[in-house]
Amino acid sequence: MLDLLYPRRCPVCDRAAPFGTLICPACALVPVRMNGPLCHCCGGRLREPEALFCPVCAGRRHAYRRGAAVFDYRSISGPLLRFKYGNRPEYADYFSEELAAALDRALRKDFRVPADMLVPVPLHRERLLARGYNQAELLARGTERRLGIPCRGDVLIRTENTAPLKTMSAPERRSCLKSAFHSCSDDVKSKTIILIDDIYTTGSTMDACAEALYRGGAGSVYFMALAIGAQAGQNA
């Protein structure tokens, strides 16, 4: 009934999707999924197929253990901007379905661990109030429904409302995020945690979140991102 009264918008073209679907059939071919030779650390595409790590991960030790992403950011940059800043929370239905399927594969084939909880990368309260929702938590909640892994949006908080990171270099991002996150629950102790976010670019945000969780006693931290940016993997 809700689909009839309020048709879902296709996350690619933003028009009403055909009844009973989450995306237009033609638009389903637009998002480019991450496959082929991928970095064994961040999940970005490799310039050298025989390599194990991309240039960034080969030269830098990340706080998280391993990560993966669903889509190449360039193929869904417009939909992601609308999802994040254009008041399109309904896109989370399609995006979390794709993320859950990719995470299920990663847990079995790449991470090879059972996950205890999903933790969305938090927004600062001021940004959350302005936006109305945290897109990472919408993705995590949708993944929880599909895989049954508990989502905990209350174990990690963002205490600093940092400046937008998109124009910063990787060192600037690391410096800006150094003390931005804090673990606020004993429930993370000894747990295997999957961080959930919409975009992975340089890894600075994932590292800062992982470090905060480790300070809180987490056993191991992995990540799953909806999209991975050009600064990771082949273009690092």
Secondary structure as GFF3:
##gff-version 3
##sequence-region A 1 236
A	DSSP	alpha_helix	2	5	.	.	.	ID=ss1
A	DSSP	three_ten_helix	27	29	.	.	.	ID=ss2
A	DSSP	alpha_helix	55	58	.	.	.	ID=ss3
A	DSSP	beta_strand	67	72	.	.	.	ID=ss4
A	DSSP	three_ten_helix	73	75	.	.	.	ID=ss5
A	DSSP	alpha_helix	77	85	.	.	.	ID=ss6
A	DSSP	three_ten_helix	89	91	.	.	.	ID=ss7
A	DSSP	alpha_helix	92	106	.	.	.	ID=ss8
A	DSSP	pi_helix	107	111	.	.	.	ID=ss9
A	DSSP	beta_strand	117	120	.	.	.	ID=ss10
A	DSSP	alpha_helix	125	131	.	.	.	ID=ss11
A	DSSP	alpha_helix	135	147	.	.	.	ID=ss12
A	DSSP	beta_strand	156	158	.	.	.	ID=ss13
A	DSSP	alpha_helix	170	177	.	.	.	ID=ss14
A	DSSP	beta_strand	181	183	.	.	.	ID=ss15
A	DSSP	three_ten_helix	186	188	.	.	.	ID=ss16
A	DSSP	beta_strand	192	200	.	.	.	ID=ss17
A	DSSP	alpha_helix	204	215	.	.	.	ID=ss18
A	DSSP	beta_strand	220	228	.	.	.	ID=ss19
A	DSSP	three_ten_helix	233	235	.	.	.	ID=ss20
###
